């Protein structure tokens, strides 16, 4: 994983999300959670969707998005 300091230190990064890793395409220090809008420092980024190319601040936020996209998941029990 990549962390950039210096010129991009306080701006939002652009990321390409891959399986198990990500690639910084535009330097920055953080990304924004697609669900909550919270800033996520790149060195703390753990959750994302490769299919939707979205980062999430937590597993809970990731699940919330998954249920939004696939409402039929609520019916499973």
TIRO-2110 file (N, C-alpha, C; in Angstrom, 1 decimal):
// TIRO-2110
0.8, -1.2, 0.0, N, 1, A
0.0, 0.0, 0.0, CA, 1, A
0.9, 1.2, 0.0, C, 1, A
0.3, 2.3, -0.5, N, 2, A
1.1, 3.5, -0.6, CA, 2, A
0.6, 4.6, 0.3, C, 2, A
1.6, 5.3, 0.9, N, 3, A
1.2, 6.5, 1.6, CA, 3, A
2.1, 7.6, 1.2, C, 3, A
1.5, 8.8, 0.8, N, 4, A
2.3, 9.9, 0.3, CA, 4, A
2.4, 11.0, 1.3, C, 4, A
3.5, 11.6, 1.5, N, 5, A
3.7, 12.7, 2.4, CA, 5, A
4.1, 13.9, 1.5, C, 5, A
4.3, 15.0, 2.0, N, 6, A
4.8, 16.1, 1.2, CA, 6, A
3.7, 16.8, 0.4, C, 6, A
3.8, 17.0, -0.9, N, 7, A
2.9, 17.9, -1.7, CA, 7, A
1.5, 17.4, -1.5, C, 7, A
1.2, 16.1, -1.5, N, 8, A
-0.2, 15.7, -1.4, CA, 8, A
-0.6, 15.4, 0.0, C, 8, A
0.1, 15.8, 1.0, N, 9, A
-0.1, 15.5, 2.4, CA, 9, A
-1.5, 15.8, 2.9, C, 9, A
-2.1, 16.8, 2.5, N, 10, A
-3.4, 17.2, 3.1, CA, 10, A
-4.6, 17.2, 2.1, C, 10, A
-4.3, 16.6, 0.9, N, 11, A
-5.5, 16.5, 0.0, CA, 11, A
-5.9, 15.1, -0.2, C, 11, A
-7.1, 15.0, -0.8, N, 12, A
-7.7, 13.7, -1.0, CA, 12, A
-7.0, 12.9, -2.2, C, 12, A
-6.7, 11.7, -1.9, N, 13, A
-6.1, 10.9, -3.0, CA, 13, A
-7.1, 10.3, -3.9, C, 13, A
-6.6, 9.9, -5.1, N, 14, A
-7.5, 9.1, -6.0, CA, 14, A
-6.9, 7.7, -6.0, C, 14, A
-7.7, 6.7, -5.9, N, 15, A
-7.3, 5.4, -5.7, CA, 15, A
-8.0, 4.4, -6.7, C, 15, A
-7.2, 3.5, -7.2, N, 16, A
-7.8, 2.4, -7.9, CA, 16, A
-7.8, 1.2, -7.0, C, 16, A
-9.0, 0.7, -6.7, N, 17, A
-9.1, -0.4, -5.7, CA, 17, A
-9.0, -1.8, -6.4, C, 17, A
-8.1, -2.6, -5.9, N, 18, A
-7.8, -3.9, -6.5, CA, 18, A
-8.1, -5.0, -5.4, C, 18, A
-8.1, -6.2, -5.8, N, 19, A
-8.3, -7.3, -4.9, CA, 19, A
-7.1, -7.4, -3.9, C, 19, A
-7.4, -7.1, -2.6, N, 20, A
-6.4, -7.2, -1.6, CA, 20, A
-5.4, -6.0, -1.5, C, 20, A
-5.5, -5.1, -2.4, N, 21, A
-4.6, -3.9, -2.4, CA, 21, A
-5.2, -2.8, -3.2, C, 21, A
-4.5, -1.7, -3.2, N, 22, A
-5.0, -0.5, -3.9, CA, 22, A
-3.8, 0.2, -4.5, C, 22, A
-4.1, 1.0, -5.6, N, 23, A
-3.1, 1.7, -6.3, CA, 23, A
-3.4, 3.2, -6.2, C, 23, A
-2.5, 4.0, -5.8, N, 24, A
-2.7, 5.5, -5.7, CA, 24, A
-2.5, 6.0, -7.1, C, 24, A
-3.5, 6.6, -7.7, N, 25, A
-3.4, 7.2, -9.0, CA, 25, A
-3.2, 8.7, -9.0, C, 25, A
-3.5, 9.3, -7.9, N, 26, A
-3.3, 10.8, -7.7, CA, 26, A
-2.9, 10.9, -6.2, C, 26, A
-1.7, 11.4, -5.9, N, 27, A
-1.3, 11.5, -4.5, CA, 27, A
-2.2, 12.3, -3.6, C, 27, A
-2.3, 11.8, -2.4, N, 28, A
-3.0, 12.5, -1.3, CA, 28, A
-2.8, 11.7, 0.0, C, 28, A
-3.4, 12.2, 1.1, N, 29, A
-3.2, 11.6, 2.4, CA, 29, A
-4.4, 10.7, 2.8, C, 29, A
-5.6, 10.9, 2.1, N, 30, A
-6.8, 10.3, 2.6, CA, 30, A
-7.8, 10.1, 1.4, C, 30, A
-8.8, 9.3, 1.7, N, 31, A
-10.0, 9.1, 0.8, CA, 31, A
-11.2, 9.3, 1.7, C, 31, A
-12.3, 9.5, 1.1, N, 32, A
-13.6, 9.7, 1.8, CA, 32, A
-14.5, 8.4, 1.7, C, 32, A
-15.0, 8.0, 2.8, N, 33, A
-15.9, 6.9, 2.9, CA, 33, A
-17.1, 7.2, 2.0, C, 33, A
-17.4, 6.2, 1.1, N, 34, A
-18.6, 6.4, 0.2, CA, 34, A
-19.9, 6.4, 0.9, C, 34, A
-20.0, 5.9, 2.1, N, 35, A
-21.2, 5.8, 2.9, CA, 35, A
-21.4, 7.0, 3.8, C, 35, A
-20.3, 7.3, 4.6, N, 36, A
-20.4, 8.3, 5.7, CA, 36, A
-19.8, 9.6, 5.3, C, 36, A
-18.9, 9.6, 4.3, N, 37, A
-18.2, 10.8, 4.0, CA, 37, A
-17.0, 11.1, 4.9, C, 37, A
-16.7, 10.3, 5.8, N, 38, A
-15.6, 10.5, 6.8, CA, 38, A
-14.3, 10.3, 6.0, C, 38, A
-13.3, 11.0, 6.4, N, 39, A
-11.9, 10.9, 5.9, CA, 39, A
-11.3, 9.6, 6.4, C, 39, A
-10.6, 8.9, 5.5, N, 40, A
-9.9, 7.7, 5.9, CA, 40, A
-8.4, 7.9, 5.5, C, 40, A
-7.5, 8.0, 6.5, N, 41, A
-6.1, 8.1, 6.1, CA, 41, A
-5.7, 6.8, 5.3, C, 41, A
-4.9, 7.0, 4.3, N, 42, A
-4.5, 5.8, 3.5, CA, 42, A
-3.9, 4.7, 4.3, C, 42, A
-3.1, 5.0, 5.3, N, 43, A
-2.5, 3.9, 6.1, CA, 43, A
-3.5, 3.2, 7.0, C, 43, A
-4.8, 3.7, 7.0, N, 44, A
-5.8, 3.0, 7.8, CA, 44, A
-6.9, 2.4, 6.9, C, 44, A
-6.8, 2.5, 5.6, N, 45, A
-7.8, 2.0, 4.7, CA, 45, A
-7.7, 0.5, 4.6, C, 45, A
-8.9, -0.1, 5.0, N, 46, A
-8.9, -1.6, 5.1, CA, 46, A
-10.1, -2.1, 4.3, C, 46, A
-11.1, -1.3, 4.0, N, 47, A
-12.4, -1.8, 3.4, CA, 47, A
-12.7, -1.0, 2.2, C, 47, A
-13.0, -1.8, 1.1, N, 48, A
-13.4, -1.1, -0.2, CA, 48, A
-14.1, -2.2, -1.0, C, 48, A
-14.7, -1.7, -2.1, N, 49, A
-15.4, -2.5, -3.1, CA, 49, A
-14.6, -2.4, -4.4, C, 49, A
-14.1, -3.5, -4.9, N, 50, A
-13.4, -3.5, -6.2, CA, 50, A
-14.5, -3.2, -7.3, C, 50, A
-15.7, -3.9, -7.2, N, 51, A
-16.7, -3.7, -8.2, CA, 51, A
-17.2, -2.3, -8.3, C, 51, A
-17.4, -1.6, -7.1, N, 52, A
-17.9, -0.2, -7.1, CA, 52, A
-16.8, 0.8, -7.0, C, 52, A
-15.6, 0.4, -6.8, N, 53, A
-14.5, 1.3, -6.7, CA, 53, A
-14.8, 2.4, -5.6, C, 53, A
-15.2, 1.9, -4.4, N, 54, A
-15.6, 2.8, -3.3, CA, 54, A
-14.8, 2.3, -2.0, C, 54, A
-14.4, 3.3, -1.2, N, 55, A
-13.7, 3.0, 0.1, CA, 55, A
-14.8, 3.1, 1.2, C, 55, A
-14.6, 2.4, 2.3, N, 56, A
-15.4, 2.4, 3.4, CA, 56, A
-14.6, 2.6, 4.7, C, 56, A
-15.1, 3.3, 5.6, N, 57, A
-14.4, 3.6, 6.9, CA, 57, A
-14.4, 2.4, 7.8, C, 57, A
-15.4, 1.5, 7.7, N, 58, A
-15.5, 0.3, 8.5, CA, 58, A
-16.2, -0.8, 7.8, C, 58, A
-16.2, -2.0, 8.5, N, 59, A
-16.9, -3.2, 7.9, CA, 59, A
-18.4, -2.9, 8.0, C, 59, A
-18.9, -2.1, 9.0, N, 60, A
-20.3, -1.8, 9.1, CA, 60, A
-20.7, -0.9, 7.9, C, 60, A
-19.9, 0.1, 7.6, N, 61, A
-20.2, 0.9, 6.4, CA, 61, A
-20.3, 0.1, 5.1, C, 61, A
-19.3, -0.8, 5.0, N, 62, A
-19.3, -1.7, 3.8, CA, 62, A
-20.6, -2.5, 3.7, C, 62, A
-21.0, -3.1, 4.8, N, 63, A
-22.2, -3.9, 4.9, CA, 63, A
-23.4, -3.0, 4.5, C, 63, A
-23.4, -1.8, 5.1, N, 64, A
-24.6, -0.9, 4.8, CA, 64, A
-24.7, -0.7, 3.3, C, 64, A
-23.6, -0.4, 2.6, N, 65, A
-23.6, -0.2, 1.2, CA, 65, A
-24.1, -1.4, 0.5, C, 65, A
-23.6, -2.6, 0.9, N, 66, A
-23.9, -3.8, 0.2, CA, 66, A
-25.4, -4.1, 0.3, C, 66, A
-26.0, -3.8, 1.5, N, 67, A
-27.5, -3.9, 1.6, CA, 67, A
-28.2, -2.9, 0.8, C, 67, A
-27.7, -1.7, 0.7, N, 68, A
-28.3, -0.7, -0.2, CA, 68, A
-28.4, -1.1, -1.6, C, 68, A
-27.3, -1.7, -2.1, N, 69, A
-27.2, -2.1, -3.5, CA, 69, A
-27.9, -3.4, -3.7, C, 69, A
-28.0, -4.3, -2.7, N, 70, A
-28.7, -5.6, -2.8, CA, 70, A
-29.7, -5.7, -1.7, C, 70, A
-30.8, -5.1, -1.7, N, 71, A
-31.8, -5.1, -0.6, CA, 71, A
-32.3, -6.5, -0.3, C, 71, A
-32.2, -7.4, -1.2, N, 72, A
-32.7, -8.8, -1.0, CA, 72, A
-31.8, -9.5, 0.1, C, 72, A
-30.7, -8.9, 0.4, N, 73, A
-29.9, -9.5, 1.5, CA, 73, A
-30.5, -9.3, 2.9, C, 73, A
-31.4, -8.4, 3.0, N, 74, A
-32.1, -8.2, 4.3, CA, 74, A
-33.0, -9.4, 4.6, C, 74, A
-33.5, -10.0, 3.6, N, 75, A
-34.4, -11.1, 3.8, CA, 75, A
-33.8, -12.4, 4.2, C, 75, A
-32.5, -12.5, 4.1, N, 76, A
-31.8, -13.7, 4.5, CA, 76, A
-31.8, -13.9, 6.0, C, 76, A
-31.9, -15.1, 6.4, N, 77, A
-32.0, -15.3, 7.9, CA, 77, A
-31.5, -16.6, 8.2, C, 77, A
END
